[in-house]
Structures are given as C-alpha cells and as structure tokens.
Amino acid sequence: MDILLYKKVLIFSICLNVCFTLNAQISVSEVMQESTIATHDNNKLYYVDFWATWCGPCIHAKKHLTVIQKLFPNDLHVISISEESPVRIEQFLERNNTKLTIVRDYYGETFDAFKIKSLPVGMLFDTKGKKLWEGHPGDLNASLINRFLRTSSKVSSLHDFVNVIVEVEDDMADYMPAKSIEINPLKSSSSEFLIIDNKNYLELNGDLLDIVSYLSRIYKKQIVIDNDLNSSYQIYIKKPVANKADIAITLLEQLDYSIEINETTNQVFSLKLDNPNFWDTNQINWGNNNNHYLISDTDITADNVSLKDLTYELSRVLETPVVILDEDEQSLKIHDWQIHYKYFEFMYNNFLDYGISIKKEKINYPVYSITKKAP
C-alpha cells in the first residue's frame, strides 16, 4: 500500500457517529461555516457547489449562488465544498464575506465519488441523494429550482444530508523521509496537483509536469514532456534541500531524465525592473502557514514571496508565460504583493507602482524539454 493510500484509509476509518448516518448523502472532513441565510432543517433540495479558493470563476459563482440561496431560504440549501487545507479556506473566509455553508473534503473522497475533473461545477440533489441536475453554478436558476420543488416533498436537515468524518492523528503526522528526495510512483494519474508544505519537508502529489513546473517556478506551457514520461508521483523533499534553486534538475536526474533548454518566439508578458520600489514583508502577515497566496478572479495577493514566485502564479492565471527580463538577485528577494491581473491597464499600473514595467509582446523566451537519458 503506498503512503498516500495509507493516509486515506487511516484518516477516513473513523466516523463522527462511529458509523455513517443512514440519510447522509455526501461525506466531508469538516464544516467550516454554516449558512446564515438558509435553514438548517426541513430542506427539500441541496445544491453541492464544488469549488476552490484559487478558482476565479468559482469565487464569482458564489455571488450568484448567494442570490439563489436568498430566494429559497427554506427549501434549498447550498453547500460549497473544497478539497483544500483548512488554513487556505479559513483565510479565504476571512477576506470574502460569503454567507453560504462551506465544507471541506480534504482528501477528495466526495470529489472522487462524483468524478469532479473541472471547476466550477455543481449538483442538485433531493433529500434521498438522487441527483436531479448537474451544471455550472451560473446556470442554476429559480425556474429550474421551482420545477424540482414541485416534485420534492420529503425534507431533511443539513446534518442528515452531510456526514462529517473525523480526521484523526496517524503515524504519518510525524513522517520524515529517509532520503533528501523520496520518490513514490503513483498507480493512476493525479487529477489535481497537491502541495503540502510541512515544517521539515515538502510533499508534492501529481503529474511530473506539474511537479517540475512548481519546483522550478516555470510555467508548465514552457515545459515539453512526452505523455509516456509524464507519470504521477508522490515526492517528499527534505528541507532545506526543497528550497534550492536547482531542486527540479536534481529531481529529474534521480529519475534518469535530462533537460534541454531551447528558445521559441511567441506572445508573452515581459517584466523589466526599471526602478524597483518593492513592498517589504510587513504589508501583509498571514502567520506561519503554507498559503502564501490569495487569488481572486481579479487580483493576486501574496505574503512573503519573491518576484520569480509571483510571476509563476501570474502566468498560471493569465495562461501565458510571464518572463522577467535581465533577471537578477532582486527577483529572488522576498516581498509582499498585490497585483490586479484581469485588465491589463490596471495590472500595468500596479506593476509600475513597484518600479516594474510590463508589456505584452512577441519575444524569444526559453522552453525546457524533458527526455529520458540515453542508455
């Protein structure tokens, strides 16, 4: 049994009430927040909203779902479920005043059960757990809900519909990898990239492309790898080894892969440090946790990250490479940031405040090809 499977089996082996509640239709790790605009009892319908804090469209959809919830406070209960860490969800709730019920599915049991592959998406259920409708939260409307209410007479409480499974401490809580880098192949492809930044080590679960992209802070569309080499892994990297600049290359060498740097020409966002006027690290303080970013559908707010780290996150939300021209030690120093990214004019002005000019232009930039070493 691999380590990740061991965790799942152990953590989900104990239920809140020793056994599953008979009427429960979804299982969660924790109820982070209960709705203040919906009844907790006597609901006829439940809408389960699958979301993530990093998903801009998910956050925008919450506004629509709040309106829907207010229209049906006594018959419908909206449940937003994320498989992220409690710290990340708590920080989101501190900065976003949502009045919906928020639960977490930390090890993805419910996400897996309903085969969730993309976000945002939601499902409408009756109290027996029969799925009535599935689709984008923005397509959930009053007419559709009224149609199903006419044929739904049975009611149940929120706590009957949702089964909370207690997370217990296990032997893996103090796990320490034996080697500087420990590589465990996973049998199936990972649907989502998971990062766990512990005190003594970094744990990464996902496809090799995502792992290398994260470790090198290079946008994954700048990395070329054949599908047959892009296997899924569970990687443990001891600290401070995990913080080394060449850790991605070290990992590839252990896998007996080589990397070749070439150039291509295309549209990118280029950054030039004209007259750096960066924030210090006292502007934002989220405490000692592994969540350095809060990404909304318009802004990236970051606590204690470098410009290189910021450009990696920015390239992901823009879905375009972000290249630092004449990169030097300034791009590796730690700062706090707040950058708008939805409208270029606002993003341009934000970067200008930090003494950085940004352009969208066609230039040469590096791409990285990963291949198997010749025998």
C-alpha positions in Angstrom: 0.0 0.0 0.0 1.5 3.4 -1.0 1.8 6.2 1.6 -0.9 8.3 0.1 -3.4 5.5 0.1 -2.4 4.6 3.7 -3.2 8.1 4.8 -6.7 8.0 3.2 -7.6 4.6 4.7 -6.5 5.6 8.2 -7.9 9.1 8.3 -11.3 8.1 7.0 -11.7 5.0 9.0 -13.4 6.7 11.9 -16.8 8.4 11.6 -18.3 11.1 13.7 -21.0 8.8 14.9 -19.0 5.6 14.7 -20.9 4.6 11.6 -22.3 6.5 8.6 -25.5 8.4 9.2 -28.1 6.5 7.1 -29.5 9.6 5.4 -26.2 11.2 4.7 -25.5 11.7 1.0 -22.1 13.4 1.0 -19.1 12.9 3.3 -16.9 15.8 4.4 -13.9 16.3 6.6 -15.2 19.4 8.4 -18.0 22.0 8.3 -16.0 25.3 8.1 -19.1 27.6 8.2 -22.8 27.1 8.3 -25.1 29.4 6.2 -26.6 32.4 7.8 -29.2 32.8 5.1 -30.6 29.2 4.9 -32.5 27.0 7.3 -30.5 24.0 8.6 -33.7 21.9 8.9 -36.5 20.9 6.6 -34.8 21.4 3.3 -36.2 19.8 0.2 -33.2 20.3 -2.1 -29.5 20.5 -1.7 -27.1 22.1 -4.2 -23.5 20.9 -3.8 -21.1 23.5 -5.2 -17.6 22.1 -6.0 -15.1 25.0 -5.8 -11.5 26.1 -4.8 -10.1 29.3 -3.5 -7.7 29.5 -6.5 -10.6 29.2 -9.0 -11.6 32.7 -10.0 -14.9 31.6 -11.8 -15.8 29.7 -8.6 -15.5 32.8 -6.5 -17.6 34.8 -8.9 -20.2 32.0 -9.0 -20.6 32.3 -5.2 -22.2 35.7 -5.7 -24.8 34.1 -8.0 -25.4 31.2 -5.6 -25.9 33.7 -2.7 -28.7 35.3 -4.6 -30.2 31.9 -5.3 -29.9 30.9 -1.7 -31.7 34.1 -0.6 -34.6 33.3 -2.9 -35.1 29.9 -1.4 -34.0 30.1 2.3 -36.4 27.4 3.5 -36.4 24.8 0.7 -32.9 24.8 -0.8 -29.5 24.6 1.0 -26.4 25.4 -1.0 -23.3 23.6 0.2 -19.9 24.8 -1.1 -17.3 22.0 -0.9 -13.5 22.4 -1.4 -10.7 19.8 -1.0 -8.2 22.4 0.1 -6.5 22.7 3.5 -8.4 24.3 6.4 -5.9 27.2 6.6 -6.4 28.1 3.0 -10.2 28.0 3.4 -10.1 30.0 6.6 -8.0 32.7 5.0 -10.5 32.9 2.1 -13.4 33.2 4.5 -11.6 36.0 6.4 -11.3 38.0 3.2 -14.5 37.1 1.5 -17.8 37.6 3.2 -19.8 34.6 1.9 -22.9 33.6 3.8 -23.1 30.1 2.3 -22.4 26.8 4.0 -18.7 25.9 3.5 -17.3 22.4 4.0 -14.1 20.7 3.1 -13.3 17.4 1.6 -9.5 17.5 2.3 -8.7 14.1 0.9 -11.1 14.3 -2.1 -13.4 11.5 -1.2 -16.5 13.3 -2.4 -14.7 14.9 -5.4 -13.6 11.4 -6.4 -17.1 9.8 -5.8 -18.7 12.3 -8.2 -15.7 12.3 -10.6 -15.1 16.0 -10.4 -12.5 16.9 -13.0 -13.0 20.7 -13.6 -14.3 23.7 -11.7 -16.7 25.3 -11.1 -19.5 22.7 -11.2 -22.4 21.8 -9.0 -25.1 19.1 -8.5 -28.7 19.5 -7.3 -29.9 16.6 -5.1 -33.2 15.7 -3.4 -33.0 14.6 0.3 -32.6 10.9 -0.7 -29.4 11.8 -2.6 -30.9 11.4 -6.1 -29.0 13.7 -8.5 -31.6 15.9 -10.2 -29.4 18.2 -12.2 -25.7 19.0 -12.8 -24.1 22.0 -14.3 -22.3 25.3 -14.0 -23.4 27.3 -10.9 -24.3 30.2 -13.1 -26.9 28.1 -14.8 -28.8 27.3 -11.6 -31.9 29.5 -11.7 -35.2 30.0 -9.9 -37.3 28.4 -12.7 -35.2 25.2 -12.5 -35.4 25.0 -8.7 -39.2 25.6 -8.7 -39.6 22.8 -11.2 -37.9 20.3 -8.9 -39.5 21.6 -5.7 -42.9 20.7 -7.2 -42.0 17.1 -7.2 -40.0 17.0 -4.0 -42.0 16.6 -0.8 -39.6 14.9 1.6 -37.4 17.1 3.9 -34.2 16.6 5.8 -31.7 18.6 7.9 -28.3 19.7 6.8 -26.7 17.4 9.3 -28.6 14.4 8.0 -27.6 15.2 4.4 -23.9 15.8 5.3 -21.8 13.1 7.0 -18.8 14.6 8.9 -15.8 12.2 9.1 -13.4 12.9 11.9 -9.8 13.3 11.0 -7.6 11.6 13.5 -3.9 11.8 14.1 -2.0 9.0 12.4 1.5 7.6 12.3 2.2 9.7 9.2 1.8 13.0 11.0 5.5 13.0 12.1 6.7 11.2 8.9 10.2 12.1 7.9 11.5 10.9 4.5 14.7 8.8 4.9 16.4 10.4 1.9 16.8 14.0 0.8 14.4 13.3 -2.1 12.0 10.3 -1.8 10.1 9.4 -5.0 7.0 7.2 -4.9 5.3 6.4 -8.2 1.5 6.5 -8.1 -0.5 3.9 -9.9 -3.0 6.3 -11.5 -2.8 9.8 -13.0 -3.5 12.5 -10.4 -6.5 14.7 -11.3 -5.2 17.6 -9.2 -1.7 18.8 -8.1 -1.4 18.7 -4.3 1.2 20.7 -2.4 1.8 20.1 1.4 4.5 22.4 2.8 5.4 20.9 6.2 7.9 22.2 8.7 10.6 19.6 7.8 9.8 18.6 4.2 7.8 19.4 1.1 5.3 16.9 -0.2 4.1 17.0 -3.8 1.5 14.8 -5.4 0.7 15.0 -9.1 2.0 14.6 -12.6 5.7 15.2 -13.3 5.0 18.2 -15.4 3.2 20.0 -12.6 5.9 19.0 -10.1 8.8 20.2 -12.2 6.8 23.4 -13.1 6.3 24.1 -9.4 9.8 23.4 -8.2 11.4 25.4 -11.0 8.8 28.2 -10.9 8.5 27.9 -14.7 5.0 28.0 -16.3 4.2 24.5 -17.4 3.5 25.5 -21.0 7.2 26.3 -21.2 8.0 22.7 -20.4 7.8 20.0 -23.0 7.5 16.3 -21.9 6.1 13.3 -23.7 2.9 11.8 -22.3 4.6 8.4 -21.6 7.2 10.2 -19.4 4.6 12.4 -17.6 3.8 9.9 -14.9 2.3 10.7 -11.5 4.4 10.7 -8.3 4.3 11.4 -4.6 7.5 13.3 -3.9 9.0 14.1 -0.5 11.9 16.6 -0.3 13.6 17.4 2.9 14.2 21.0 3.9 16.4 22.9 3.2 17.0 20.8 0.1 13.5 21.7 -1.1 14.4 25.4 -1.3 17.5 25.0 -3.5 17.2 26.8 -6.9 18.3 23.7 -8.8 16.0 21.2 -7.0 13.9 20.5 -10.2 17.1 19.5 -12.0 18.2 17.3 -9.1 14.8 15.5 -9.1 15.0 14.9 -12.9 18.5 13.5 -12.5 17.3 11.0 -9.9 14.6 9.9 -12.4 17.3 9.5 -15.0 15.8 12.3 -17.1 17.7 15.1 -18.9 16.6 18.6 -19.7 17.4 20.7 -22.7 16.9 24.4 -22.9 15.8 25.9 -26.3 14.1 29.1 -27.4 10.8 29.8 -29.0 9.1 33.0 -30.1 5.6 33.9 -29.1 3.4 36.4 -27.2 4.4 36.7 -23.6 4.1 39.2 -20.7 7.6 40.6 -20.1 8.7 42.3 -16.9 11.5 44.8 -16.7 12.8 46.2 -13.4 13.1 49.9 -14.2 13.4 51.4 -10.7 12.5 48.7 -8.1 10.3 50.0 -5.3 9.1 46.8 -3.8 7.0 46.4 -0.7 8.8 45.0 2.4 7.4 41.9 4.2 5.4 43.9 6.7 2.5 44.9 4.5 0.7 41.5 4.7 1.1 39.0 7.5 -0.9 35.7 7.4 1.1 34.0 10.1 3.0 30.7 9.9 1.2 28.6 7.3 1.9 27.3 3.8 -0.6 29.5 2.0 1.4 32.5 0.5 -1.3 33.5 -2.0 -4.9 34.6 -2.1 -6.1 34.6 -5.7 -9.4 36.1 -6.6 -11.0 36.5 -10.0 -9.2 39.8 -10.4 -6.2 40.0 -8.0 -3.3 38.1 -6.6 -2.3 39.0 -3.1 0.9 37.4 -1.8 2.6 37.3 1.5 6.4 36.8 1.6 7.2 35.6 -1.9 9.8 36.6 -4.5 9.1 38.2 -7.8 10.0 34.9 -9.5 7.4 33.1 -7.4 4.8 35.8 -8.2 5.4 35.5 -12.0 4.9 31.8 -11.7 1.4 32.3 -10.2 0.7 35.2 -12.5 1.5 33.0 -15.6 -1.0 30.4 -14.3 -3.9 32.8 -14.0 -3.0 34.6 -17.3 -2.4 31.2 -19.0 0.6 32.9 -20.7 4.3 32.9 -19.9 5.5 35.8 -17.8 9.2 36.5 -18.4 11.5 38.6 -16.2 14.0 40.4 -18.5 17.5 40.6 -17.2 16.7 38.6 -14.2 19.0 39.2 -11.2 19.1 38.8 -7.4 16.3 41.3 -7.0 13.8 38.8 -8.4 14.7 36.3 -5.7 14.2 38.5 -2.6 11.1 38.1 -0.5 8.3 40.8 -0.6 4.6 41.3 -0.2 2.5 42.0 -3.3 -0.9 42.9 -4.6 -1.4 42.7 -8.3 -4.5 43.1 -10.4 -4.5 40.8 -13.5 -7.9 40.9 -15.1 -7.5 44.1 -17.0 -4.1 45.0 -18.5 -4.3 48.7 -17.7 -4.8 48.0 -14.0 -2.0 45.4 -14.0 0.3 47.8 -15.8 -0.3 50.5 -13.1 0.1 48.0 -10.2 3.5 46.9 -11.5 4.5 50.5 -12.2 4.0 51.3 -8.5 6.6 48.6 -7.8 9.0 50.1 -10.3 8.4 47.4 -12.9 7.2 47.9 -16.5 5.1 45.1 -18.1 4.4 44.6 -21.8 2.6 42.1 -23.9 5.0 41.5 -26.7 6.4 38.8 -29.1 9.9 37.9 -27.9 12.3 35.0 -27.7 12.0 33.1 -24.4 13.2 29.7 -23.1 11.4 26.4 -23.3 12.6 23.3 -21.5 12.4 19.8 -23.0 12.5 16.8 -20.7 13.6 13.5 -22.2 14.8 10.1 -21.0 18.6 9.8 -20.8 20.2 7.7 -23.5 21.2 4.2 -22.2 
